[in-house]
């Protein structure tokens, strides 16, 4: 089995910063795409952004220029640096990873972390 554990959420004032981490563990051969999603109360889960194994990133328009995604392939960990936070960034943040468990012929399986709460409020 593969587990993703997210951490780093909390309460921050508008304009502040937070850094989320998500570490994958278990039987892992390789990880392709790693992504961050968020879900605010009463809203659909939305993609924040993601990063490929080679380091290419993409972001939702709402976070471009404020959020940065990076990863440490040796530690199977993805990071989300969030700057200039706004109240509308308040949500539960989830990470996911597309994992090959055995070798390059293994199917890609998507795993999800448990979510970490980010609250932006004065």
C-alpha positions as CSV (number, residue, x, y, z in Angstrom):
1,X,0.0,0.0,0.0
2,X,1.0,3.6,-0.5
3,X,0.3,6.4,2.0
4,X,0.4,10.2,1.5
5,X,0.6,12.3,4.7
6,X,0.1,16.0,4.4
7,X,1.2,18.5,7.0
8,X,1.8,22.2,7.5
9,X,-1.7,23.7,7.6
10,X,-2.9,26.2,10.1
11,X,-4.3,29.6,10.8
12,X,-2.6,32.6,9.1
13,X,-3.5,36.2,8.7
14,X,-4.2,37.7,5.2
15,X,-0.9,38.4,3.4
16,X,0.9,35.7,5.4
17,X,2.6,32.5,4.2
18,X,2.4,28.8,4.8
19,X,4.3,25.9,3.5
20,X,2.5,22.5,3.1
21,X,4.3,19.2,2.7
22,X,3.1,15.9,1.5
23,X,5.2,12.8,1.9
24,X,4.5,9.5,0.1
25,X,5.6,6.2,1.6
26,X,5.2,2.5,1.1
27,X,5.8,0.3,-1.9
28,X,6.8,2.9,-4.5
29,X,8.9,2.4,-7.7
30,X,8.4,5.9,-9.1
31,X,6.0,8.8,-8.9
32,X,4.9,10.8,-11.9
33,X,2.6,13.7,-11.3
34,X,2.2,15.1,-7.8
35,X,-0.6,17.6,-7.3
36,X,-2.3,19.8,-4.7
37,X,-6.1,20.3,-4.6
38,X,-8.3,22.2,-2.3
39,X,-11.9,22.2,-1.2
40,X,-13.6,25.1,0.4
41,X,-16.9,24.6,2.4
42,X,-19.8,24.2,0.0
43,X,-17.6,24.1,-3.1
44,X,-16.2,21.5,-5.4
45,X,-12.6,20.2,-5.0
46,X,-10.4,22.2,-7.4
47,X,-6.9,21.7,-8.7
48,X,-4.4,24.2,-7.2
49,X,-1.5,23.0,-9.2
50,X,1.0,20.2,-9.8
51,X,4.4,19.1,-10.7
52,X,5.8,16.3,-13.0
53,X,8.8,14.1,-12.1
54,X,11.0,16.4,-14.3
55,X,9.9,19.5,-12.4
56,X,7.4,21.1,-14.8
57,X,4.7,22.9,-12.9
58,X,1.2,24.2,-13.6
59,X,-1.1,26.4,-11.5
60,X,-4.6,27.5,-11.3
61,X,-5.0,31.1,-12.4
62,X,-6.2,32.0,-8.9
63,X,-2.9,31.1,-7.3
64,X,-0.4,32.0,-10.1
65,X,2.4,34.3,-8.8
66,X,1.5,33.5,-5.1
67,X,1.9,29.7,-4.8
68,X,4.9,27.6,-5.7
69,X,5.1,23.8,-6.0
70,X,8.3,21.9,-5.7
71,X,9.3,18.3,-4.9
72,X,12.1,16.2,-3.5
73,X,12.1,13.1,-5.6
74,X,14.6,11.3,-3.3
75,X,12.1,11.7,-0.4
76,X,8.9,11.3,-2.5
77,X,7.7,14.6,-1.1
78,X,5.9,17.5,-2.7
79,X,5.7,21.0,-1.2
80,X,3.3,23.9,-1.6
81,X,4.7,27.3,-0.7
82,X,1.8,29.7,-0.3
83,X,2.5,33.4,-0.1
84,X,0.3,36.5,0.0
85,X,-2.6,34.4,1.3
86,X,-6.1,35.6,1.0
87,X,-9.3,34.7,2.9
88,X,-10.6,33.0,-0.3
89,X,-7.6,30.5,0.0
90,X,-9.3,29.0,3.1
91,X,-9.9,25.4,2.4
92,X,-8.8,21.8,3.1
93,X,-5.8,21.1,1.0
94,X,-5.2,17.7,-0.4
95,X,-2.2,16.2,-2.2
96,X,-2.2,13.3,-4.6
97,X,0.4,11.3,-6.5
98,X,0.4,9.1,-9.5
99,X,2.5,6.1,-8.4
100,X,4.0,3.1,-10.1
101,X,4.5,0.5,-7.4
102,X,6.7,-2.3,-8.9
103,X,8.4,-1.3,-12.1
104,X,8.0,0.8,-15.3
105,X,5.3,-1.6,-16.5
106,X,3.2,-1.2,-13.5
107,X,0.0,0.9,-13.9
108,X,-0.2,4.4,-12.6
109,X,-2.4,4.5,-9.6
110,X,-3.6,7.8,-8.0
111,X,-3.3,8.0,-4.2
112,X,-4.6,10.8,-2.0
113,X,-3.5,12.3,1.2
114,X,-5.8,13.0,4.2
115,X,-6.1,16.8,3.8
116,X,-4.8,19.6,5.9
117,X,-6.8,22.7,6.9
118,X,-5.7,26.1,5.8
119,X,-7.6,29.1,7.3
120,X,-6.8,32.6,6.3
121,X,-8.4,35.1,8.6
122,X,-7.6,38.2,10.7
